[in-house]
């Protein structure tokens, strides 16, 4: 983001969101431009809201898929529509896919970059979630798209990384072993997460004034709380 956006410009981020993105933009002095996730559509991005909020000063769209905190997983159609918006408006797509192996049902995780090979996409991944290594802050970003468009941007990112970050070299050896080694932990992990998901959703939807869209990925649930306030009520999220 620091290599892309300038004061007066904006980046579309999801709401509800994982607050790292809004925190980084606040640190850069960039005004927030949030788009809605639609609870009635399983917390899929609200395309109409995204279209309304794209301005001539918009530079990128952030997508968290599977989503933190709602647990939603985007359909191929949704990804294709987001990619088309990026093409039309010359936008970068940031795809946070750190939970891509934690799909709870029979859905298939589809990488955003795979459906938009011509669009500039920054894809983020890491070890701490899929490989159950909390605190192992080792991750990666992959920049894809038309080479002529993304090469200068990727070089700008590299300059910032070299000046600001110190790589944890010993832990980097774990990446190859994790990605290319046995994946036999995943079925048991997904099984346990499904049991916990089902218990959580059952409790939410059987409890007065609480409801929850069933998460399809990651390990979060995002219940709605209907809180009485005088003669009216208001919705809050937990």
C-alpha positions as CSV (number, residue, x, y, z in Angstrom):
1,X,0.0,0.0,0.0
2,X,2.8,2.4,0.9
3,X,4.3,1.8,-2.6
4,X,1.0,2.5,-4.3
5,X,-1.2,5.1,-2.7
6,X,-0.5,8.9,-2.3
7,X,-2.3,11.5,-0.1
8,X,-5.7,12.3,-1.6
9,X,-6.1,8.8,-3.1
10,X,-7.9,5.9,-1.6
11,X,-8.1,2.1,-1.4
12,X,-11.4,0.2,-1.0
13,X,-11.3,-2.1,2.0
14,X,-14.1,-4.5,3.2
15,X,-16.4,-3.7,6.1
16,X,-16.4,-5.6,8.4
17,X,-12.7,-5.9,8.1
18,X,-9.5,-7.3,9.5
19,X,-8.3,-4.0,10.9
20,X,-4.7,-4.2,9.8
21,X,-5.6,-2.7,6.4
22,X,-7.5,0.3,7.9
23,X,-4.7,0.8,10.4
24,X,-2.0,0.9,7.7
25,X,-4.0,3.4,5.7
26,X,-4.5,5.6,8.7
27,X,-0.8,5.5,9.3
28,X,-0.3,6.6,5.7
29,X,-2.8,9.5,6.2
30,X,-5.2,7.9,3.7
31,X,-8.9,8.5,4.2
32,X,-10.8,5.2,4.6
33,X,-13.1,4.1,1.7
34,X,-14.9,1.0,2.9
35,X,-17.3,-1.3,0.9
36,X,-20.0,-3.5,2.4
37,X,-20.0,-7.2,2.8
38,X,-23.6,-8.4,2.3
39,X,-24.8,-10.5,5.2
40,X,-27.9,-11.5,3.2
41,X,-25.6,-13.0,0.6
42,X,-23.4,-15.0,2.9
43,X,-21.1,-12.0,3.5
44,X,-20.1,-11.8,-0.2
45,X,-18.7,-8.4,-1.3
46,X,-21.5,-6.0,-2.3
47,X,-20.6,-5.2,-5.9
48,X,-23.1,-2.4,-6.2
49,X,-21.6,-0.7,-3.1
50,X,-18.1,-1.2,-4.6
51,X,-19.1,0.4,-7.9
52,X,-20.6,3.4,-6.0
53,X,-17.5,4.0,-4.1
54,X,-14.9,3.8,-6.9
55,X,-13.7,7.3,-7.6
56,X,-11.0,8.7,-10.0
57,X,-8.8,8.7,-6.9
58,X,-9.3,5.0,-6.1
59,X,-6.1,2.9,-6.6
60,X,-7.0,-0.6,-5.4
61,X,-9.5,-3.0,-3.8
62,X,-8.7,-5.3,-0.9
63,X,-10.3,-8.7,-0.8
64,X,-9.9,-11.1,2.2
65,X,-10.9,-14.6,1.0
66,X,-11.6,-16.7,3.0
67,X,-12.7,-13.7,5.1
68,X,-11.7,-12.5,8.5
69,X,-14.0,-12.0,10.4
70,X,-17.1,-13.4,8.7
71,X,-15.7,-16.7,7.4
72,X,-17.2,-16.2,3.9
73,X,-15.6,-17.7,0.8
74,X,-16.0,-15.9,-2.6
75,X,-17.5,-17.7,-5.6
76,X,-15.8,-17.8,-8.9
77,X,-18.5,-15.5,-10.3
78,X,-17.8,-12.9,-7.6
79,X,-14.0,-13.0,-8.3
80,X,-14.6,-12.6,-12.0
81,X,-16.8,-9.6,-11.4
82,X,-14.3,-8.0,-9.1
83,X,-11.6,-8.6,-11.7
84,X,-13.7,-6.9,-14.4
85,X,-14.2,-3.9,-12.2
86,X,-10.4,-3.7,-11.7
87,X,-9.9,-3.9,-15.5
88,X,-12.5,-1.1,-16.2
89,X,-11.0,1.3,-13.6
90,X,-7.3,0.4,-13.8
91,X,-7.1,-0.8,-10.2
92,X,-4.8,-3.1,-8.3
93,X,-6.4,-6.0,-6.4
94,X,-5.0,-7.1,-3.0
95,X,-5.9,-10.7,-2.3
96,X,-5.4,-11.8,1.3
97,X,-5.7,-15.6,1.0
98,X,-3.9,-16.6,4.2
99,X,-6.7,-19.1,5.1
100,X,-6.9,-20.6,1.6
101,X,-6.5,-24.2,2.9
102,X,-9.0,-23.9,5.7
103,X,-12.2,-24.4,3.6
104,X,-14.8,-26.0,5.9
105,X,-17.3,-27.5,3.4
106,X,-17.2,-28.8,-0.1
107,X,-16.3,-25.3,-1.5
108,X,-13.2,-24.9,-3.6
109,X,-10.9,-21.9,-2.8
110,X,-10.2,-20.1,-6.1
111,X,-7.2,-17.8,-6.2
112,X,-8.1,-14.3,-7.4
113,X,-5.0,-14.1,-9.5
114,X,-6.0,-17.3,-11.3
115,X,-9.2,-15.8,-12.7
116,X,-7.5,-12.5,-13.5
117,X,-4.0,-13.2,-14.9
118,X,-4.0,-9.9,-16.8
119,X,-4.9,-7.7,-13.8
120,X,-2.3,-6.5,-11.3
121,X,-2.9,-8.6,-8.2
122,X,-0.9,-8.8,-4.9
123,X,-1.6,-12.2,-3.3
124,X,-0.7,-12.6,0.4
125,X,-0.1,-15.9,2.2
126,X,1.7,-17.3,5.2
127,X,2.3,-20.2,7.6
128,X,0.6,-19.2,10.8
129,X,-3.0,-20.1,9.8
130,X,-3.0,-23.0,7.4
131,X,-0.1,-24.7,9.1
132,X,-1.3,-24.1,12.7
133,X,1.9,-22.1,13.6
134,X,0.5,-19.2,15.7
135,X,3.2,-16.6,16.2
136,X,5.2,-17.8,13.2
137,X,5.1,-14.5,11.4
138,X,6.5,-15.7,8.1
139,X,4.6,-14.9,5.0
140,X,4.9,-13.9,1.4
141,X,3.4,-11.7,-1.3
142,X,3.2,-12.6,-5.0
143,X,2.7,-9.8,-7.5
144,X,1.1,-11.0,-10.8
145,X,-0.4,-9.4,-13.9
146,X,0.9,-7.9,-17.2
147,X,4.7,-7.6,-16.7
148,X,4.9,-4.1,-18.2
149,X,2.3,-2.8,-15.7
150,X,3.5,-4.6,-12.5
151,X,7.3,-4.6,-12.8
152,X,7.8,-0.9,-11.7
153,X,5.3,-1.4,-8.9
154,X,7.0,-4.6,-7.7
155,X,10.4,-2.8,-7.8
156,X,8.9,0.0,-5.6
157,X,7.7,-2.6,-3.1
158,X,11.1,-4.2,-3.1
159,X,12.9,-0.9,-2.3
160,X,10.6,-0.3,0.7
161,X,11.1,-3.9,1.9
162,X,14.9,-3.6,1.7
163,X,14.9,-0.3,3.6
164,X,12.4,-1.2,6.3
165,X,12.3,-5.0,7.0
166,X,14.7,-7.6,8.2
167,X,13.9,-11.0,6.9
168,X,13.7,-13.9,9.4
169,X,16.0,-16.1,7.4
170,X,16.0,-19.3,9.6
171,X,12.2,-19.5,9.5
172,X,12.1,-19.1,5.7
173,X,13.4,-22.6,5.4
174,X,10.0,-23.7,6.8
175,X,8.1,-22.3,3.8
176,X,9.4,-24.9,1.3
177,X,8.8,-27.8,3.7
178,X,5.3,-26.6,4.5
179,X,4.2,-26.0,0.9
180,X,5.8,-29.0,-0.7
181,X,5.6,-31.4,2.2
182,X,2.8,-33.6,3.5
183,X,-0.6,-31.9,3.8
184,X,-2.2,-34.7,5.8
185,X,-2.9,-32.5,8.8
186,X,-5.5,-30.6,6.8
187,X,-8.4,-33.1,6.8
188,X,-8.3,-33.4,10.6
189,X,-8.0,-29.7,11.1
190,X,-11.0,-29.0,8.8
191,X,-13.0,-31.7,10.6
192,X,-12.4,-30.1,14.0
193,X,-13.2,-26.7,12.7
194,X,-16.4,-27.9,11.2
195,X,-17.5,-29.4,14.5
196,X,-16.7,-26.1,16.3
197,X,-18.4,-24.1,13.6
198,X,-21.5,-26.2,13.7
199,X,-21.8,-25.9,17.5
200,X,-21.2,-22.2,17.4
201,X,-23.8,-21.6,14.7
202,X,-26.3,-23.9,16.3
203,X,-26.0,-22.0,19.6
204,X,-26.3,-18.6,17.9
205,X,-29.4,-19.5,15.8
206,X,-31.2,-21.1,18.8
207,X,-30.5,-18.2,21.2
208,X,-33.0,-15.4,21.3
209,X,-31.8,-12.2,19.7
210,X,-28.7,-13.9,18.3
211,X,-28.1,-15.1,14.7
212,X,-25.1,-16.0,12.6
213,X,-24.4,-16.7,9.0
214,X,-22.6,-20.1,8.8
215,X,-18.9,-19.5,8.1
216,X,-17.5,-21.5,5.1
217,X,-13.8,-20.9,5.7
218,X,-11.1,-19.7,8.1
219,X,-11.9,-20.1,11.8
220,X,-14.2,-17.2,12.7
221,X,-17.9,-16.6,13.2
222,X,-19.6,-13.2,13.1
223,X,-22.9,-13.2,15.1
224,X,-25.5,-10.5,14.9
225,X,-26.9,-9.4,18.2
226,X,-30.4,-7.8,18.3
227,X,-30.1,-5.4,21.3
228,X,-33.4,-3.9,22.7
229,X,-33.2,-0.2,23.2
230,X,-36.5,1.3,24.5
231,X,-39.2,0.5,22.0
232,X,-36.8,-0.1,19.2
233,X,-33.9,-2.4,18.7
234,X,-30.5,-2.1,17.1
235,X,-28.2,-4.6,15.5
236,X,-24.6,-5.2,16.8
237,X,-22.0,-7.7,15.8
238,X,-19.9,-9.7,18.1
